[in-house]
Amino acid sequence: MSVGPIFEREVLTTPRRPGHYLMRSGFVAALLILFYSLRQATIGFQDIVFAGDVAAFSALTFRVFALLQLTLSLFFSTLFSASLVAQEKDRRTLILLLMTDLRNYELALGKLLASLLNVGVLLAVSWPVFCFLKLLGGVTWEQILWSQAIVGSATLAAGSWGCLVAFWREKTFQTIATSVLGVVLFLLVAHALGAAVDNSLAAISPYDGLFRVLNPLSVSRPGIVQVSAWTSVLSQLAVAIGLSVTTILKLRSWNPSKEVHQSVAESTSKEGSDSEKSAPAIRRQHRVVWSQPVIWREMRTRAYGRRMVWIKLSYVVLTLIIAATSWSQSASGSRDSLVLGMVSAPSFALLGIGILSLLLSNAQAVTSITNERDGGTLQILLVTDLRPWEFMFGKIGGALWNAREMLVLPLVLTVALGVSGVIPALTAENMIYVGVTYVVLTLFAVALGLHAGLSYENSRQAIAHSLGTMFFLCIGIFVFMLLLVEARSSFAIQLQSFILFIGFGSLGLYSSLTYRNPSNALTLAALMLPFLTFYAITEFLLGGNLGVCFWICMAYGFAAVAMMVPVMNDFDIALGRHSQEGG
């Protein structure tokens, strides 16, 4: 193929995996389940008399599907492209690829298209579902085509950004964190430019462009309805081309990294000094290692790169932007308007920064294990006299310490928004509930990352399953809240569709948690977590506070304990191996 052998190999080997077909069929099945849940939440068992009711339902379903498709594509294209190149670096195989006769564009574009292959397949299999919605009415072919064009161009741009960051940065956590923060910052800046400078500039953001396609009457002139998204599609393609060209031009200047050159230079100088017998030996002053060496390495060394401060600074800037936006909306008097009928705009902004913090904490935890595995040091640690609980507590403490800004800033922002009155519902009591709940969710995110890192031998699979599980939990909760808002007037009638939705969520969580080390505790956690989350959501929508905090802490706290207790007793359990007598 014109893009080189890397993409050709991915095209030939991907269909050989059974998971490829399960992923395609599972995605379509998930869309159909969501379609049934939306129908039950809006129409239920009522007889449909007017064709306009069906068309209105089809338009609502199209909006939900399009937004969900764009969100999943942006997240997973960024994650897959970044993790694919980062895995090559961690395993030291990227240097071997650089030593071949592969050209820069074959290496860069090959990795980019190979990482986007699965995302592209899922976008292709969703086409029949959107065409089915066209048959129900309420949706035009122009809306379907332009929405798919926006999603495809945004996927290519996000993948190009993740690929550029992965070739640029050396450590896996830096790559994932920079990629995710870059995408979020781009969306915020594009939306802010449209709001402050010119409304047409907002179409640069894929979400704003998609909203214009979903609601053409909001931007069309009276009497003329036009569905077009040239600005959004061309801007995303321009971003993708610019990022890809930059990656191709800078690929061999970024790789091998300076750390590799420094290590080679140090080894050469050491050999030269050994050959000179007459030269006096230079004594180095070694640092004092704590009694717990794992947490000492996590906290006192640069195990995750030398430029972690830039990631943390970007996160702080992003938090300040969201806080300033919340205060400006409060000053303009728009804080009482509810986003999708659920929460106020400042609360939605606080929720967004909390989700981003949980994803980064989870990425910090899972990469702390995958880096050890790819570097060949995990097996060395297992044969030392280091006890399992020392290793796990060290990794947990290190993950919380390195991601401390992600833990502290949302809590500070919660107190600030509550004290200032921007969110009137945040009383002193509710702030305590929010803080306790967020701490428990952070511990769950860290435990899930460590559990996935130990369960999956392939680093790319571990990162994808860990961050994917967190992301699907957040998206599932958001969609479920939307369904509950739609079915508020007829909740009892739609109960069976909710049970079906929760049941499939439990099945997906069970398959992720019990991949290599099934246990009764993990099975109970997978079954209990979605149902308790469902109860907490209904309690929140009914105005509860203590019940929400209690059941969230029970569900996610128990799941975190179920994942961590076995590994703190025996490494063989965590790695899916059966212990031998005396072993």
PEURFEN-V530129 format. One line per field, one symbol per residue. phi: phi as a letter, one per 20 degrees, with the letter a starting at -180 (. if undefined). psi: psi as a letter, one per 20 degrees, with the letter a starting at -180 (. if undefined). burial: + if it has 9 or more other C-alpha atoms within 8 Angstrom, else -. A space follows every 10 residues. Layout:
phi = ???
psi = ???
burial = ???
This chain:
phi = .feoffffff ffeffeefff ffffffffff ffffffffff fddmeffedd ffffffffff ffffffffff ffffffffff ffffffffff emefffffee efffffffff fffffeffff fffffeggff fffffenncd ffffffffff ffffffffff fffffffeed efffffffff ffffffffff fffffedbff ffffffffff ffffcfffce fgncdcdbbf ffffffffff fffffffffd feeecfffff ffffffffff fffffeffff feeeeefeef fdffffffdd cefdoecfff ffffffffff ffffffffff fendfefeel mdcfffffff ffffffffff ffffffffef fffffmefff ffeeeffgff ffffffffff ffdfffeeff ffffffffff nfdffeffff ffffffffff ffffffffff fffeedfeff ffffffffff ffffffffff ffffffdfec fffeffffff ffffffffff fffdfdcfbf fffffffeff fffgffffff fenfcfffff ffffffffff ffeeffffdb ffffemdefe fne
psi = rhirighggh hhhgiiphhg hhgghhghhh ghghghghgh hggbjqpogq hhgghggggg hggggggggg ghggghgggg hghghhhhgh jkihhhhhia jprghhgghg hghhhjghgh ghhgiighgh hhhhhiripr hgggghghhg gghhgggghh ghgghhhgrg qgghggghgg hggghggggg hhhhhhfphh ihihphghhh hhhhmhhiiq qpioopoqkg ggghgghggg gggggggghj gihhpqrhhg hghghghghg hhhhhnhipq pppqoqqppr hnhghghhhi rlhkrikhhh ghhggggggh ghghgghhhh hijjhippok jfrrghhhgh hghgghghgh hghgghhhgh hgghijighg hhjrjpqghg gghghghggh ghkhhhhggh gghggghghi jhnhimrhgh hgggggghgg hghggghhgh ghhhhphphg gggghghggg ghgggggghh hghhghkhil ghhjhhhghg ghghghgghg hghkghmqrh ghghghhhgh ghggghghhg hjjrghhggg hghgghghgg hhhhgghihp hhghjjqppr pi.
burial = --++++++-+ +---+----+ +--+--++-- +-++++++++ ++-+------ --+++++++- +++-+++-++ --++++++++ ++++++++++ +-+++--+-- -+-+++++++ +++++++-++ +++-++--++ +-++-++++- --++-++-++ ++++++++++ ++++++++++ ++++++++++ +-+-+++--+ +++++--++- ++++++++++ -++--+---+ ----+-+-+- +++-+++-++ +-++-+++-- ++-+++---- +--------- --+------- ---------- -++++++++- ---++--+-- ++-+++-++- -++-+++-++ ---++--++- -+++++++++ --+++-++++ ++++++++++ +++++-++-- -+---+-+++ ++++++++++ -++-+++-++ +-+++-+++- -++--++--+ +-++++++++ ++++++++++ +++++++-++ ++++++++++ +--+--+--- +++++++--- +-++--++-- ++--+++-++ -+++--++-- -++-++++++ ++++++++++ ---++-+++- +++-++++++ -+++-+++-+ ++++++---- ---
